[in-house]
Amino acid sequence: FLNFGRPAKLKLRDLNARTLVEDVFSLVRAKAEQQNVSLAIEETKNHDNQGADLNFQGDAEQLKTCFSNLAINAVQAMNEGGSLKVVLQPQKTNVRFEFLDTGSGIAPEAIVQIFEPYFSTKETGIGLGLALTKKLIEDHGGQIMVNSEVGKGTKFTVILPREPAANAQAAQPLQPTLLQTKPVWKKFMLNPQITYTALLFVQALHLLH
């Protein structure tokens, strides 16, 4: 097995969910405008969370990487225009993020593998983005889920605790088998920092094209 865990120890600090998403949107806005994709943020509350706010603790850079990956994927799924809306919902002990796009959707057979390392539905994809996104969310003690309908769009839901538990960063490292690993990338994935740097590089390429 190839094993790679966190790119680095999480540097937790106080964050605001809306500010975090606004920072992510600033990174993808040019690409979104180029493809006629609108970006929006919506805050929702219910009777159980009227007094709750959008503040929580997390590693800002790691979460920006996660959310940028979700936003980039969403924009890429809308070549002919559409909308990406992030719904923020403060809960008693968590903050909930919903990334909703009106893109092409994901086939059921791909959904079951969507978070697997080295699985990609893109010809040029390396299959690391969503796997590392899931890993980093779990490192925070959070969860990520996906629902999609082909031809209508996709929703990624991320739930993050307001205060990650002391052992939140003890999530198991990713363990893809050699058969799952694309040969051209296999030799680079032994080092977790190289893995993380590769993801950032691929994100930058997607934003430039």
Secondary structure, DSSP 8 states (H G I E B T S, - for coil): ---B--SS----EEEEHHHHHHHHHHHHHHHHHHTTEEEEEEE---TTSTT--SEEEE-HHHHHHHHHHHHHHHHHT-TT-EEEEEEEEE-SSEEEEEEEE-S----HHHHTTTTSTT--SSTT--S-HHHHHHHHHHHTT-EEEEEEETTTEEEEEEEEESS--TTGGG---B---GGGS-HHHHTTTTSHHHHHHHHHHHHHHHHH-
